[in-house]
């Protein structure tokens, strides 16, 4: 199960990567407590109940709108580790302690999964990806519906256009679900400020990601890490943690907010660096996506940019030649070049250093003890996953 990677049962990459071990790096992070499992179920139940009502409203507009809504719902509920709501939950629990009921904050936590779906659906359109979580992407699903319905016009174009609307709908749904949060208006408003900042940073990071593919020759490792920070780190870990803390009424300044900031940035960047490795060396049966897509397109990930810095002239020619369409190297050959440059080993070192930094941020912080344990485990499992 995909969720095992976040529940403390992470396993090593399917394809051998130098320097990777199946054992946790740091004994300071014990297994997460049982509430981590319960919160996933509560998030899914919240999403299901909310989406059932929204689909009903679309059915009233037109049966076709209802079917469109059901396709969007499938994108939300089909798989996923629920990482962002989990980080937000532990950010909230770490600030408020163990006595407050989670029910009033569940809509705010579940809204993050709708925001995530918006980002994934649009990202798949931008990258022309065929699969996500082992299933056809939204634009491919909608194109197939076009063909099955015997409709006129370009099915692929219809799929892209309708998928953009799926992403838009999920973004609207996220806002609507956030509005169901059962907390004082002032608390929700403060959390909304964090939520809005997260969305701006995500869009900025995604734009930089798209831009990077057009100017690879002038891109750098520092720029690639900046993309990782804003496209992934902020909206996967750092902002959800701070968002959860805001739902607990925590001020934006102070020791706990500072610890969340440092922990979130470190784990979020390590998460993206692991994603870079999985994109090349992961098993498609586990990741749900073909291996090497970003590599074949020359997407300037930190892994590729580091490899170019470390490469010999011949190795760089192989990497760059294929990107410009003149090379014939396959994914396996390119993956071998990356390893030979030492870039894979260095990325593993960067991941380990960031995990150490995250665990150090938790040490001595005024976070609730149960949350400290869970966040320690999440730091390891989110950065050692295989999907």
N, C-alpha and C positions, 0 to 999 in steps of 0.2 A: 504493500500500500504506500502511496506517496506520502501520507501523513506520518509514516513510521520515521521518516528522516527528521521530522521535527519533534517527535515524541521521545527521542533518545535512542533510536535504533539505527542511526545512520551507518551506511556501509561504504566501502571505498569505491572508486570509479570502476566501471566495468572494464575499460581499457587501461592497461598499466601505465601509470604516470610516475616518473621518478620522484622519490621523496615522500610518497603518500603512504600513510599508515592507517590501519583500520582501528587503532586505539585512540581515544581522546587524548588531547595534548596536555590537559591540565586537570589534576584531580580536584581542583577547587570548585568544579561545576558538577554537582551530583545530578541524578535524574530528576526531571520535572515532576511535580506532584500531580495527583489525579485531577485536580481542577482544570489543568491544561487540556485534558481530553474532554471534559464536560463542556468547556467553553466552545469548543469546535461544534459540538452537537447543538448547543444553544444558538450559535451563530447561524448554522444551517436551518434550524427551525424558524428563527426570526426571518431569514431571507425567504424561506418557502412561504410562510404566512403572508408576508408583505407582497411578494410577487404574485401570489394567487389573486389578491385583491386588485393589483394593477392589471393583470391579464383580463380579469373580468371587466374592468373599465374599458379596455381596448376592444373587447368583444362587442361592447355596446356601441362603439363607434362604427365598427364594420368587422365582419368575420375575418377578412384578410388582415386587418390590423391586429386582431387577436392572434392569428397564426404567426405574424411577425413578432409579436410579443413573446410567444412561446419559444421561438428561435432564440430571442435574446435571453430568456430565462435559462435555456439550456446552456448558453455560454457562461452564465453565472454559476450554475449549480453543478456543472460537469467537471468533477475533480477539483484540484487545487488544494494547497496546504493550509489556507487561511492564515498565512503568516502575519499579514498586516493587522487583522483584528486581534490576533494573539499578542503581538507586541503592544498594541494599544491596551489590551486588557491588563497585561502585566505592568504597563506604565501606570494605569489607573490603580490597580491593586497595590502596587509598590508605594504609591503616594497616600492611599486612603486606609491601608491596613486590611485586616481580614474580616471585619465585622459588617461592612456595608453590603446589602444585596446587590447583585449584578443586574437584575432585571431592568431598572431604569436606564442603564447605559447601553444595553444590548443594541438598540437601534443605531446608536452612534458608532458602535464597533462594527456592526454588520455593514454599515454604509461604506466602510473602507473596501469591502470586497466588491461592491458595485463600482466604486471608483477604479479598482484594479482591473475589473473586466473591461471598462471603458478604455483603459490604457492598452490592454492586451489586444483587443479587437482592432483598434486603430493601428497598433504596432504591426500586427499581422498584415493589414492592408498595405502599409508603407513598405514592408519587407517582402510582399508577395508570397508569404509563407503558406504552405499547403496544409500543415498539420499543427495542432496545439493540443498538448495533453493526450496524444495518441489518437486524436479525432480530427476530422476535417475542420479547418478554421471557419469562422463565421461567413466570410465572403465565399468560400468554396461551398459551404452548405447551402447558402442562398442561391448561388449559381446553379447548383444541382436541382433545387426546387424549381428554378426557372425552366430548366430543361424538362423536368418531369411533368410540369404543367403545360407543356407545349406552347409556351408563350412566344411572342415575336420579339425580335431585337437581339442584341448581343447579351448572352447570358452572363458572361464574365463581367461585363460592365455593370449589369444589373446587380450582380453579387457584391461588387465593390461599393456601389452606391448604397445598397441596402445595409451593408455592414457598417458603413460610416454612420448610418442612422441607428444601428444597434448600439454602437459606442456612445452616440449622443444620448440615446434613451437611457442607457445605464448611468450616465453622468447625471441626468435629471432625476432618475430613481434614487441615486445616492443622496442628493439634496433632500428629496422628499422623505426618505427614511431617516435621515439625520433630524428632520423636523419632528419626528415621533419620540425623540429622546425625552425621558421623564425627569428632567433636572431643571433647576431654576433657570430662567431665561438668561440671566447674566452669566452663568456658568457655561451654558451652551454657546453664547455669543463669543466668549473667550476661546472656547475650543474651536469655534468656527474660524477664528482668525488664524489659528494654527493649521486648520484644514485647508483654508484658502491659500496660505503660503505654500503648503505642500503641493497643491495643484499647480501653482505658478512655477515652482521649481521643477516639477515633473515635465511640464510642457517645454520649459527652457532646455532641460536635459535631453528631451526627445529631439528637439530641433537641432541641438549640437550633434546628436547622434546621426541624424540625417545629413547635416552639413558635412560631417567628417568623411562620408563616403565620396564627396565631391572634391575634396582637397587633401587626400591622403598624403601626398608628397610633402605638404607643409604641416601636417599634424605631428604631434609629439606625444611621448608617454605622459607628460604632465597634463596635456589636454585630454588624453584618453581617460586618465584618472578623474579629471574634473567632470567628464561626461558620466562616468560611473557614479560619482558622488551625487549629481543632481538627477540623473535619470533613474537611479536605483536606490542608492544609499539613503537619501533623504525620505523618499516616499515608501520604502520598504521597512525601515527600522527607526530611523531617528525621529521623523515627524510623527509616525504613529505612537511612539513612546511619549513624546511631548504632548501629543493630542490626548492620550489617555490621562496623563498627569493633569492637563487642563480640565478634563472632565471631573477630576477629583478636587478641583478648585485650587490646584497648586499654582503659585506665581511663576512667571516666566524666568525669574532670576532665583538664585539660591543653590545650595549644595546639591540637592536632588536633581534639579533641572540641569545643572552642570554635568552631573554624572550621566544622566540620560543622554545629554548632547554628545559627550565623548564616546560613550558606549555605542550609541546609535550610529554615529558616523563610522566608527571602526568596524562594527559588524556589517553595516550596510555595504561598505566598500569591499570587505572580504567576501560577502555574498555575491557581488557582481564579479569579482575576480574568479570565484569558483564557477560562476556561470560561464565565464569565458573559457575555462578549461572544459567544462561539460559540453560546450558547443562544439568542441573539436574531438574530445576523447570519450564523451558519454555514450552509453548504449541507447540507440534510438528507441528500443523497446521499453526503456525505463524513462528516458527524458520526454518521449512523446514527439520528438522532432528529429528530422534527419541530421546526422553529424556533419559538421563542416560547412553549413550554409553561410555563416558569417565569414568564414575563412575564404571560401570560394569567391565571395563578393568583394573581398578586400576590406571589410568593415574594420575601421581602425580601433580595434579593442586594445586594451592594455597589453594583452598577450602578444598581439601582432606588433604593436609599436615597440615593445621591449625586445622582441625577436629581431626586428630590423636594426635596433641599436647594437645588439650583440653579434649580429650576423657577419660572416665573412662576405666579401664582394660576391662570391659565387652563390652563397645562400641567399643574399639579398636579391640577386637577380632572379632566383627561382621564385621567391615570394612576390616580388614586384612584377615579374614577367607574367605570371598567371593572372595577377589582378588586372593587368591591362589587356588580357585576352589573347596574348601571344604564347602563353605557356601551355603545357600539356600535363602538368603534374596533377595527380589526383589528390583527394583528401588525405589518404594514407601517407603519400610522399610529403605533402606539405606539413602534416602532423609530425613526421619524422624530422623535417628540417627545424621545426619549432623546438623539438626536444634537443636536437644537436646544438642549437645555439645556446642552450642553457636557460632559455626563457621560461620553460615550464618549471624548472627547479626554482627559479627566482620568484615566479608567481606564487608557488607554494610557500616560499619564505615570507613574502609579503602578506599572505593570508594568515600565517601563523603569528606574525608580528602584530597584526591588527586584532586577532583574537586575544592575544596577551594584553594588548592595550585595553580592550573592552573589559576583560576580567579585572584588570587593575582598577578601572574606573568604578566598578561595583564595590571593590574592597574599601571598606571604611565609609561608604556612602550611607546616607540615612534611609535607604530603601527597606521596605518590609522584608523580613527574612525569607518568607516563602517566595516572594517575587525575586529576591536575589538568587535563590536556588534555580528557579525556573529560567530566569534570564541568563544565568551562567550556562545552563544546558542548551538553551536556544542559541547562544553564541557559538557553541561547538557544532550542534546539529545543523544549523542553517548554513554553515560554511563547510560542512563535510558531507553534504547530501549528494545523492547520485541522480537527482531529478530536479 
